[in-house]
Amino acid sequence: MATNLAIDDNLLKTALVIGGLKTKKDTVNLALDEFIQRRKRQEVIDLFGKIEFDKNYDYKKSRGKR
C-alpha cells in the first residue's frame, strides 16, 4: 500500500544506520515488525501472575505414548 508519511529525518537516518538496511522502506518495515513483536511480548509478560495453573496437570500424559 502506498502511503505518504512525515517521518522525522533524524530518526530514519539513525534507524538506517543501526538497522544496516539499504532502503527507507525496509527500515520502516523492520521497525514496524519489531514494534509489533515487542508489544506482543509485553502482552505475554503482563499475564505473569494472572493465570492459575492446575497443580495436578500431567504434562507427560498429554504427550502420548512413543
N, C-alpha and C positions, 0 to 999 in steps of 0.2 A: 504494500500500500504506500503510495507516495504521500509524504507528509512534510509540510514546512514547519520547522520549529526554530525558535530563537534560543539557541544554546549558548551558554557562557563560553566564549572562545578559550579562556584560560583553563577552564575545567576540561574542555575537549582536548586541548593540546596536551595537558598533563596526562589525561587518560590514554591518549595515543602513545605517549612515551612509555608509561607504566605498563600498558597492555601489550606493547610490542606489535601492535597491529598496523597495517598499512593504510587502511581506509577509515574515514569517519563512520561510515555505515557499519562496518564490522565492530568498531569500538562501541558505538551506541548499542548495537545488538548484544554484545558481550556484557555491557554494563546493565542492560535490562535483564538479561538472563541471571546475572549474579545478584541483582536486586531481588528478583523473584525467589531465587533459591534461599537467600538469606531470610526473607520473610517466612518462607515455608519452614525453615529450620526453627525460627523463633516460635512459630505456632506449636511445634512439637515440644520445644523446651517449656513453653507455657503450660503444657499438660502435666509436667512433673508434679507429683504430689496430689493430683486431682483424680487419678484413676485408681480404683480399688482392685487389687488382684486377689484371685481365689488361691489361697494357700494350699488347697487340696488338688489343684490342677496338675495333671500328669502330662507334661510336655512330651515325654517319651512315648506315651500311648498314642498320641496323635501322629507320630512318625510312621506307624505301620510296621509290619514285620519285613525284614530283609532276608 
